[in-house]
Amino acid sequence: MKISARNQIAGTVKTTNLGAVMAEVVVDVNAVEIVAAITRGSVESLDIKPGDKVIVVIKSTEVMIAKE
């Protein structure tokens, strides 16, 4: 599958926390956690579970960096 987003990071699903509508998916990327909030339906239809190898795709019009 090809996708236009250039920020694609391979990782392993660490945990999933299913809510009524939304879900939180924690992905381990080289000992760094990336957390995605996606629909529960997406988790279920993709059958996402701990241990799965996934690609984190980051597509945003805004990325912020702050420094004190």
HTML snippet that shows the backbone in 3Dmol.js (N, CA, C, O; Angstrom):
<script src="https://3Dmol.org/build/3Dmol-min.js"></script>
<div id="view" style="width:600px;height:400px;position:relative"></div>
<script>
const pdb = `
ATOM      1  N   MET A   1       0.839  -1.173   0.000  1.00  0.00           N
ATOM      2  CA  MET A   1       0.000   0.000   0.000  1.00  0.00           C
ATOM      3  C   MET A   1       0.888   1.241   0.000  1.00  0.00           C
ATOM      4  O   MET A   1       1.805   1.351   0.814  1.00  0.00           O
ATOM      5  N   LYS A   2       0.618   2.166  -0.903  1.00  0.00           N
ATOM      6  CA  LYS A   2       1.337   3.431  -0.935  1.00  0.00           C
ATOM      7  C   LYS A   2       0.472   4.494  -0.276  1.00  0.00           C
ATOM      8  O   LYS A   2      -0.755   4.466  -0.368  1.00  0.00           O
ATOM      9  N   ILE A   3       1.137   5.432   0.391  1.00  0.00           N
ATOM     10  CA  ILE A   3       0.433   6.507   1.081  1.00  0.00           C
ATOM     11  C   ILE A   3       1.266   7.780   0.964  1.00  0.00           C
ATOM     12  O   ILE A   3       2.494   7.714   0.918  1.00  0.00           O
ATOM     13  N   SER A   4       0.613   8.932   0.918  1.00  0.00           N
ATOM     14  CA  SER A   4       1.327  10.189   0.689  1.00  0.00           C
ATOM     15  C   SER A   4       2.088  10.689   1.916  1.00  0.00           C
ATOM     16  O   SER A   4       3.028  11.472   1.775  1.00  0.00           O
ATOM     17  N   ALA A   5       1.711  10.263   3.086  1.00  0.00           N
ATOM     18  CA  ALA A   5       2.387  10.725   4.302  1.00  0.00           C
ATOM     19  C   ALA A   5       3.818  10.216   4.327  1.00  0.00           C
ATOM     20  O   ALA A   5       4.062   9.023   4.146  1.00  0.00           O
ATOM     21  N   ARG A   6       4.755  11.114   4.549  1.00  0.00           N
ATOM     22  CA  ARG A   6       6.167  10.722   4.535  1.00  0.00           C
ATOM     23  C   ARG A   6       6.669  10.285   5.900  1.00  0.00           C
ATOM     24  O   ARG A   6       7.686   9.598   5.995  1.00  0.00           O
ATOM     25  N   ASN A   7       5.975  10.673   6.949  1.00  0.00           N
ATOM     26  CA  ASN A   7       6.398  10.322   8.304  1.00  0.00           C
ATOM     27  C   ASN A   7       5.804   8.975   8.685  1.00  0.00           C
ATOM     28  O   ASN A   7       4.716   8.904   9.257  1.00  0.00           O
ATOM     29  N   GLN A   8       6.526   7.912   8.365  1.00  0.00           N
ATOM     30  CA  GLN A   8       6.095   6.553   8.641  1.00  0.00           C
ATOM     31  C   GLN A   8       7.150   5.882   9.506  1.00  0.00           C
ATOM     32  O   GLN A   8       8.320   5.804   9.131  1.00  0.00           O
ATOM     33  N   ILE A   9       6.723   5.396  10.670  1.00  0.00           N
ATOM     34  CA  ILE A   9       7.662   4.844  11.644  1.00  0.00           C
ATOM     35  C   ILE A   9       7.209   3.439  12.034  1.00  0.00           C
ATOM     36  O   ILE A   9       6.083   3.251  12.496  1.00  0.00           O
ATOM     37  N   ALA A  10       8.069   2.475  11.852  1.00  0.00           N
ATOM     38  CA  ALA A  10       7.747   1.089  12.211  1.00  0.00           C
ATOM     39  C   ALA A  10       7.882   0.896  13.714  1.00  0.00           C
ATOM     40  O   ALA A  10       8.806   1.420  14.336  1.00  0.00           O
ATOM     41  N   GLY A  11       6.957   0.141  14.289  1.00  0.00           N
ATOM     42  CA  GLY A  11       7.015  -0.149  15.718  1.00  0.00           C
ATOM     43  C   GLY A  11       6.188  -1.365  16.064  1.00  0.00           C
ATOM     44  O   GLY A  11       5.668  -2.056  15.188  1.00  0.00           O
ATOM     45  N   THR A  12       6.077  -1.616  17.357  1.00  0.00           N
ATOM     46  CA  THR A  12       5.327  -2.764  17.876  1.00  0.00           C
ATOM     47  C   THR A  12       4.282  -2.278  18.858  1.00  0.00           C
ATOM     48  O   THR A  12       4.580  -1.476  19.744  1.00  0.00           O
ATOM     49  N   VAL A  13       3.062  -2.759  18.705  1.00  0.00           N
ATOM     50  CA  VAL A  13       1.982  -2.365  19.613  1.00  0.00           C
ATOM     51  C   VAL A  13       2.306  -2.860  21.010  1.00  0.00           C
ATOM     52  O   VAL A  13       2.556  -4.048  21.219  1.00  0.00           O
ATOM     53  N   LYS A  14       2.300  -1.946  21.958  1.00  0.00           N
ATOM     54  CA  LYS A  14       2.568  -2.278  23.357  1.00  0.00           C
ATOM     55  C   LYS A  14       1.267  -2.541  24.098  1.00  0.00           C
ATOM     56  O   LYS A  14       1.123  -3.561  24.773  1.00  0.00           O
ATOM     57  N   THR A  15       0.308  -1.609  23.971  1.00  0.00           N
ATOM     58  CA  THR A  15      -0.992  -1.784  24.626  1.00  0.00           C
ATOM     59  C   THR A  15      -2.092  -1.150  23.791  1.00  0.00           C
ATOM     60  O   THR A  15      -1.845  -0.275  22.961  1.00  0.00           O
ATOM     61  N   THR A  16      -3.311  -1.614  24.031  1.00  0.00           N
ATOM     62  CA  THR A  16      -4.496  -0.958  23.491  1.00  0.00           C
ATOM     63  C   THR A  16      -5.459  -0.753  24.648  1.00  0.00           C
ATOM     64  O   THR A  16      -5.610  -1.620  25.509  1.00  0.00           O
ATOM     65  N   ASN A  17      -6.104   0.395  24.657  1.00  0.00           N
ATOM     66  CA  ASN A  17      -7.086   0.709  25.691  1.00  0.00           C
ATOM     67  C   ASN A  17      -8.363   1.120  24.975  1.00  0.00           C
ATOM     68  O   ASN A  17      -8.467   2.231  24.456  1.00  0.00           O
ATOM     69  N   LEU A  18      -9.340   0.207  24.952  1.00  0.00           N
ATOM     70  CA  LEU A  18     -10.568   0.441  24.216  1.00  0.00           C
ATOM     71  C   LEU A  18     -11.602   1.168  25.056  1.00  0.00           C
ATOM     72  O   LEU A  18     -11.918   0.752  26.170  1.00  0.00           O
ATOM     73  N   GLY A  19     -12.129   2.265  24.508  1.00  0.00           N
ATOM     74  CA  GLY A  19     -13.245   2.959  25.115  1.00  0.00           C
ATOM     75  C   GLY A  19     -14.507   2.618  24.352  1.00  0.00           C
ATOM     76  O   GLY A  19     -14.501   1.737  23.493  1.00  0.00           O
ATOM     77  N   ALA A  20     -15.588   3.310  24.662  1.00  0.00           N
ATOM     78  CA  ALA A  20     -16.855   3.046  23.987  1.00  0.00           C
ATOM     79  C   ALA A  20     -16.781   3.382  22.501  1.00  0.00           C
ATOM     80  O   ALA A  20     -17.309   2.647  21.667  1.00  0.00           O
ATOM     81  N   VAL A  21     -16.121   4.497  22.172  1.00  0.00           N
ATOM     82  CA  VAL A  21     -16.033   4.952  20.785  1.00  0.00           C
ATOM     83  C   VAL A  21     -14.588   5.046  20.312  1.00  0.00           C
ATOM     84  O   VAL A  21     -14.277   4.671  19.181  1.00  0.00           O
ATOM     85  N   MET A  22     -13.701   5.546  21.176  1.00  0.00           N
ATOM     86  CA  MET A  22     -12.299   5.760  20.812  1.00  0.00           C
ATOM     87  C   MET A  22     -11.406   4.729  21.500  1.00  0.00           C
ATOM     88  O   MET A  22     -11.815   4.052  22.443  1.00  0.00           O
ATOM     89  N   ALA A  23     -10.184   4.634  21.001  1.00  0.00           N
ATOM     90  CA  ALA A  23      -9.195   3.730  21.588  1.00  0.00           C
ATOM     91  C   ALA A  23      -7.842   4.428  21.609  1.00  0.00           C
ATOM     92  O   ALA A  23      -7.547   5.279  20.770  1.00  0.00           O
ATOM     93  N   GLU A  24      -7.032   4.049  22.585  1.00  0.00           N
ATOM     94  CA  GLU A  24      -5.663   4.541  22.676  1.00  0.00           C
ATOM     95  C   GLU A  24      -4.749   3.362  22.357  1.00  0.00           C
ATOM     96  O   GLU A  24      -4.848   2.299  22.970  1.00  0.00           O
ATOM     97  N   VAL A  25      -3.864   3.566  21.395  1.00  0.00           N
ATOM     98  CA  VAL A  25      -2.925   2.519  21.005  1.00  0.00           C
ATOM     99  C   VAL A  25      -1.516   3.028  21.288  1.00  0.00           C
ATOM    100  O   VAL A  25      -1.107   4.063  20.762  1.00  0.00           O
ATOM    101  N   VAL A  26      -0.781   2.302  22.116  1.00  0.00           N
ATOM    102  CA  VAL A  26       0.593   2.674  22.444  1.00  0.00           C
ATOM    103  C   VAL A  26       1.521   1.796  21.615  1.00  0.00           C
ATOM    104  O   VAL A  26       1.449   0.568  21.662  1.00  0.00           O
ATOM    105  N   VAL A  27       2.404   2.460  20.846  1.00  0.00           N
ATOM    106  CA  VAL A  27       3.331   1.754  19.972  1.00  0.00           C
ATOM    107  C   VAL A  27       4.753   2.021  20.443  1.00  0.00           C
ATOM    108  O   VAL A  27       5.144   3.170  20.650  1.00  0.00           O
ATOM    109  N   ASP A  28       5.522   0.952  20.611  1.00  0.00           N
ATOM    110  CA  ASP A  28       6.922   1.071  21.006  1.00  0.00           C
ATOM    111  C   ASP A  28       7.779   1.208  19.749  1.00  0.00           C
ATOM    112  O   ASP A  28       7.738   0.369  18.849  1.00  0.00           O
ATOM    113  N   VAL A  29       8.560   2.300  19.714  1.00  0.00           N
ATOM    114  CA  VAL A  29       9.485   2.535  18.610  1.00  0.00           C
ATOM    115  C   VAL A  29      10.869   2.736  19.223  1.00  0.00           C
ATOM    116  O   VAL A  29      11.195   3.823  19.699  1.00  0.00           O
ATOM    117  N   ASN A  30      11.664   1.697  19.207  1.00  0.00           N
ATOM    118  CA  ASN A  30      13.025   1.777  19.773  1.00  0.00           C
ATOM    119  C   ASN A  30      13.026   2.348  21.183  1.00  0.00           C
ATOM    120  O   ASN A  30      13.784   3.274  21.475  1.00  0.00           O
ATOM    121  N   ALA A  31      12.195   1.812  22.054  1.00  0.00           N
ATOM    122  CA  ALA A  31      12.078   2.197  23.465  1.00  0.00           C
ATOM    123  C   ALA A  31      11.459   3.578  23.662  1.00  0.00           C
ATOM    124  O   ALA A  31      11.538   4.131  24.759  1.00  0.00           O
ATOM    125  N   VAL A  32      10.852   4.142  22.633  1.00  0.00           N
ATOM    126  CA  VAL A  32      10.097   5.386  22.736  1.00  0.00           C
ATOM    127  C   VAL A  32       8.645   5.049  22.426  1.00  0.00           C
ATOM    128  O   VAL A  32       8.356   4.346  21.458  1.00  0.00           O
ATOM    129  N   GLU A  33       7.732   5.555  23.254  1.00  0.00           N
ATOM    130  CA  GLU A  33       6.313   5.274  23.041  1.00  0.00           C
ATOM    131  C   GLU A  33       5.655   6.368  22.222  1.00  0.00           C
ATOM    132  O   GLU A  33       5.808   7.554  22.513  1.00  0.00           O
ATOM    133  N   ILE A  34       4.921   5.961  21.198  1.00  0.00           N
ATOM    134  CA  ILE A  34       4.070   6.863  20.432  1.00  0.00           C
ATOM    135  C   ILE A  34       2.644   6.425  20.708  1.00  0.00           C
ATOM    136  O   ILE A  34       2.311   5.246  20.583  1.00  0.00           O
ATOM    137  N   VAL A  35       1.798   7.385  21.086  1.00  0.00           N
ATOM    138  CA  VAL A  35       0.417   7.077  21.440  1.00  0.00           C
ATOM    139  C   VAL A  35      -0.508   7.633  20.361  1.00  0.00           C
ATOM    140  O   VAL A  35      -0.426   8.809  20.004  1.00  0.00           O
ATOM    141  N   ALA A  36      -1.378   6.785  19.852  1.00  0.00           N
ATOM    142  CA  ALA A  36      -2.347   7.196  18.841  1.00  0.00           C
ATOM    143  C   ALA A  36      -3.755   7.047  19.404  1.00  0.00           C
ATOM    144  O   ALA A  36      -4.078   6.041  20.035  1.00  0.00           O
ATOM    145  N   ALA A  37      -4.587   8.054  19.171  1.00  0.00           N
ATOM    146  CA  ALA A  37      -6.005   7.975  19.518  1.00  0.00           C
ATOM    147  C   ALA A  37      -6.758   7.732  18.217  1.00  0.00           C
ATOM    148  O   ALA A  37      -6.823   8.607  17.353  1.00  0.00           O
ATOM    149  N   ILE A  38      -7.324   6.538  18.085  1.00  0.00           N
ATOM    150  CA  ILE A  38      -8.074   6.179  16.883  1.00  0.00           C
ATOM    151  C   ILE A  38      -9.414   5.599  17.316  1.00  0.00           C
ATOM    152  O   ILE A  38      -9.635   5.357  18.503  1.00  0.00           O
ATOM    153  N   THR A  39     -10.300   5.378  16.363  1.00  0.00           N
ATOM    154  CA  THR A  39     -11.604   4.837  16.735  1.00  0.00           C
ATOM    155  C   THR A  39     -11.482   3.379  17.168  1.00  0.00           C
ATOM    156  O   THR A  39     -10.599   2.640  16.732  1.00  0.00           O
ATOM    157  N   ARG A  40     -12.396   3.007  18.034  1.00  0.00           N
ATOM    158  CA  ARG A  40     -12.454   1.602  18.466  1.00  0.00           C
ATOM    159  C   ARG A  40     -12.711   0.698  17.259  1.00  0.00           C
ATOM    160  O   ARG A  40     -12.167  -0.402  17.160  1.00  0.00           O
ATOM    161  N   GLY A  41     -13.556   1.190  16.343  1.00  0.00           N
ATOM    162  CA  GLY A  41     -13.860   0.425  15.137  1.00  0.00           C
ATOM    163  C   GLY A  41     -12.625   0.143  14.306  1.00  0.00           C
ATOM    164  O   GLY A  41     -12.502  -0.934  13.723  1.00  0.00           O
ATOM    165  N   SER A  42     -11.699   1.105  14.245  1.00  0.00           N
ATOM    166  CA  SER A  42     -10.453   0.897  13.492  1.00  0.00           C
ATOM    167  C   SER A  42      -9.592  -0.165  14.151  1.00  0.00           C
ATOM    168  O   SER A  42      -9.009  -1.009  13.471  1.00  0.00           O
ATOM    169  N   VAL A  43      -9.510  -0.124  15.484  1.00  0.00           N
ATOM    170  CA  VAL A  43      -8.736  -1.150  16.205  1.00  0.00           C
ATOM    171  C   VAL A  43      -9.324  -2.528  15.930  1.00  0.00           C
ATOM    172  O   VAL A  43      -8.595  -3.491  15.692  1.00  0.00           O
ATOM    173  N   GLU A  44     -10.648  -2.609  15.966  1.00  0.00           N
ATOM    174  CA  GLU A  44     -11.300  -3.897  15.762  1.00  0.00           C
ATOM    175  C   GLU A  44     -11.184  -4.377  14.313  1.00  0.00           C
ATOM    176  O   GLU A  44     -10.918  -5.554  14.070  1.00  0.00           O
ATOM    177  N   SER A  45     -11.383  -3.473  13.354  1.00  0.00           N
ATOM    178  CA  SER A  45     -11.336  -3.915  11.950  1.00  0.00           C
ATOM    179  C   SER A  45      -9.920  -4.273  11.508  1.00  0.00           C
ATOM    180  O   SER A  45      -9.737  -5.146  10.659  1.00  0.00           O
ATOM    181  N   LEU A  46      -8.916  -3.602  12.080  1.00  0.00           N
ATOM    182  CA  LEU A  46      -7.517  -3.938  11.768  1.00  0.00           C
ATOM    183  C   LEU A  46      -6.991  -5.044  12.675  1.00  0.00           C
ATOM    184  O   LEU A  46      -5.872  -5.522  12.488  1.00  0.00           O
ATOM    185  N   ASP A  47      -7.793  -5.451  13.656  1.00  0.00           N
ATOM    186  CA  ASP A  47      -7.423  -6.498  14.616  1.00  0.00           C
ATOM    187  C   ASP A  47      -6.079  -6.171  15.275  1.00  0.00           C
ATOM    188  O   ASP A  47      -5.177  -7.007  15.336  1.00  0.00           O
ATOM    189  N   ILE A  48      -5.972  -4.927  15.767  1.00  0.00           N
ATOM    190  CA  ILE A  48      -4.736  -4.465  16.409  1.00  0.00           C
ATOM    191  C   ILE A  48      -4.668  -5.014  17.821  1.00  0.00           C
ATOM    192  O   ILE A  48      -5.612  -4.875  18.599  1.00  0.00           O
ATOM    193  N   LYS A  49      -3.535  -5.645  18.149  1.00  0.00           N
ATOM    194  CA  LYS A  49      -3.357  -6.198  19.487  1.00  0.00           C
ATOM    195  C   LYS A  49      -1.883  -6.111  19.884  1.00  0.00           C
ATOM    196  O   LYS A  49      -1.013  -5.998  19.020  1.00  0.00           O
ATOM    197  N   PRO A  50      -1.600  -6.164  21.185  1.00  0.00           N
ATOM    198  CA  PRO A  50      -0.207  -6.098  21.643  1.00  0.00           C
ATOM    199  C   PRO A  50       0.665  -7.134  20.938  1.00  0.00           C
ATOM    200  O   PRO A  50       0.270  -8.286  20.752  1.00  0.00           O
ATOM    201  N   GLY A  51       1.867  -6.689  20.548  1.00  0.00           N
ATOM    202  CA  GLY A  51       2.805  -7.564  19.860  1.00  0.00           C
ATOM    203  C   GLY A  51       2.781  -7.413  18.353  1.00  0.00           C
ATOM    204  O   GLY A  51       3.712  -7.838  17.669  1.00  0.00           O
ATOM    205  N   ASP A  52       1.711  -6.804  17.827  1.00  0.00           N
ATOM    206  CA  ASP A  52       1.615  -6.621  16.377  1.00  0.00           C
ATOM    207  C   ASP A  52       2.662  -5.632  15.882  1.00  0.00           C
ATOM    208  O   ASP A  52       2.938  -4.627  16.536  1.00  0.00           O
ATOM    209  N   LYS A  53       3.237  -5.924  14.731  1.00  0.00           N
ATOM    210  CA  LYS A  53       4.125  -4.987  14.040  1.00  0.00           C
ATOM    211  C   LYS A  53       3.236  -4.048  13.237  1.00  0.00           C
ATOM    212  O   LYS A  53       2.401  -4.502  12.454  1.00  0.00           O
ATOM    213  N   VAL A  54       3.409  -2.743  13.424  1.00  0.00           N
ATOM    214  CA  VAL A  54       2.578  -1.752  12.750  1.00  0.00           C
ATOM    215  C   VAL A  54       3.456  -0.620  12.214  1.00  0.00           C
ATOM    216  O   VAL A  54       4.642  -0.531  12.532  1.00  0.00           O
ATOM    217  N   ILE A  55       2.860   0.225  11.410  1.00  0.00           N
ATOM    218  CA  ILE A  55       3.505   1.441  10.928  1.00  0.00           C
ATOM    219  C   ILE A  55       2.703   2.612  11.497  1.00  0.00           C
ATOM    220  O   ILE A  55       1.494   2.706  11.288  1.00  0.00           O
ATOM    221  N   VAL A  56       3.382   3.495  12.211  1.00  0.00           N
ATOM    222  CA  VAL A  56       2.763   4.721  12.707  1.00  0.00           C
ATOM    223  C   VAL A  56       2.891   5.744  11.588  1.00  0.00           C
ATOM    224  O   VAL A  56       3.999   6.041  11.140  1.00  0.00           O
ATOM    225  N   VAL A  57       1.769   6.280  11.138  1.00  0.00           N
ATOM    226  CA  VAL A  57       1.773   7.277  10.069  1.00  0.00           C
ATOM    227  C   VAL A  57       1.368   8.608  10.673  1.00  0.00           C
ATOM    228  O   VAL A  57       0.291   8.736  11.255  1.00  0.00           O
ATOM    229  N   ILE A  58       2.244   9.603  10.529  1.00  0.00           N
ATOM    230  CA  ILE A  58       1.978  10.923  11.101  1.00  0.00           C
ATOM    231  C   ILE A  58       1.764  11.891   9.953  1.00  0.00           C
ATOM    232  O   ILE A  58       2.674  12.151   9.165  1.00  0.00           O
ATOM    233  N   LYS A  59       0.557  12.420   9.866  1.00  0.00           N
ATOM    234  CA  LYS A  59       0.215  13.386   8.830  1.00  0.00           C
ATOM    235  C   LYS A  59      -0.455  14.550   9.530  1.00  0.00           C
ATOM    236  O   LYS A  59      -1.547  14.415  10.082  1.00  0.00           O
ATOM    237  N   SER A  60       0.200  15.678   9.504  1.00  0.00           N
ATOM    238  CA  SER A  60      -0.338  16.824  10.233  1.00  0.00           C
ATOM    239  C   SER A  60       0.000  18.108   9.517  1.00  0.00           C
ATOM    240  O   SER A  60       1.039  18.220   8.866  1.00  0.00           O
ATOM    241  N   THR A  61      -0.871  19.056   9.641  1.00  0.00           N
ATOM    242  CA  THR A  61      -0.577  20.380   9.094  1.00  0.00           C
ATOM    243  C   THR A  61       0.148  21.229  10.126  1.00  0.00           C
ATOM    244  O   THR A  61       0.597  22.334   9.821  1.00  0.00           O
ATOM    245  N   GLU A  62       0.263  20.720  11.336  1.00  0.00           N
ATOM    246  CA  GLU A  62       0.879  21.479  12.408  1.00  0.00           C
ATOM    247  C   GLU A  62       1.722  20.579  13.296  1.00  0.00           C
ATOM    248  O   GLU A  62       1.209  19.628  13.886  1.00  0.00           O
ATOM    249  N   VAL A  63       2.994  20.869  13.392  1.00  0.00           N
ATOM    250  CA  VAL A  63       3.871  20.183  14.319  1.00  0.00           C
ATOM    251  C   VAL A  63       4.558  21.262  15.120  1.00  0.00           C
ATOM    252  O   VAL A  63       5.189  22.154  14.553  1.00  0.00           O
ATOM    253  N   MET A  64       4.442  21.189  16.460  1.00  0.00           N
ATOM    254  CA  MET A  64       4.979  22.249  17.304  1.00  0.00           C
ATOM    255  C   MET A  64       6.177  21.767  18.105  1.00  0.00           C
ATOM    256  O   MET A  64       6.246  20.609  18.517  1.00  0.00           O
ATOM    257  N   ILE A  65       7.112  22.670  18.315  1.00  0.00           N
ATOM    258  CA  ILE A  65       8.265  22.422  19.178  1.00  0.00           C
ATOM    259  C   ILE A  65       8.379  23.613  20.107  1.00  0.00           C
ATOM    260  O   ILE A  65       8.287  24.760  19.669  1.00  0.00           O
ATOM    261  N   ALA A  66       8.579  23.346  21.390  1.00  0.00           N
ATOM    262  CA  ALA A  66       8.733  24.426  22.367  1.00  0.00           C
ATOM    263  C   ALA A  66      10.049  24.258  23.084  1.00  0.00           C
ATOM    264  O   ALA A  66      10.541  23.145  23.272  1.00  0.00           O
ATOM    265  N   LYS A  67      10.613  25.384  23.483  1.00  0.00           N
ATOM    266  CA  LYS A  67      11.875  25.363  24.234  1.00  0.00           C
ATOM    267  C   LYS A  67      11.839  26.503  25.237  1.00  0.00           C
ATOM    268  O   LYS A  67      11.471  27.630  24.905  1.00  0.00           O
ATOM    269  N   GLU A  68      12.226  26.194  26.465  1.00  0.00           N
ATOM    270  CA  GLU A  68      12.252  27.238  27.488  1.00  0.00           C
ATOM    271  C   GLU A  68      13.570  27.947  27.488  1.00  0.00           C
ATOM    272  O   GLU A  68      13.779  28.862  28.284  1.00  0.00           O
TER     273      GLU A  68
END
`;
const viewer = $3Dmol.createViewer("view");
viewer.addModel(pdb, "pdb");
viewer.setStyle({}, {cartoon: {color: "spectrum"}});
viewer.zoomTo();
viewer.render();
</script>
